[in-house]
């Protein structure tokens, strides 16, 4: 009887530990959105500057960062200063060029 109880308890503990990470798979926690945005800007920001953006498609390291990011989360973290410095429309064009699947009508900022 005690062995069965221990087995059931072990299964419940494993299930409880697995569920929260599964629910957030591929997404960034809300408190990490500013970090997500800052990392994207560090790698890809030069392609979306309002003044003198780097021409051409984003480099592979930028596309890799985009594909590994939660773009909606990064958008939520944009500040008024970011919007003054970066062309958000151009940034989203670059996100699209890298193959990131944005839903129709997606808005950023």
Secondary structure, DSSP 8 states (H G I E B T S, - for coil): -HHHHHHHHHHHHHHHHHHHHHHTTT---GGGHHHHHHHHHHHHGGGSBSSS---SS--HHHHHHHHTS-HHHHHHT--HHHHHHB-HHHHHHHHHHTT----TT----
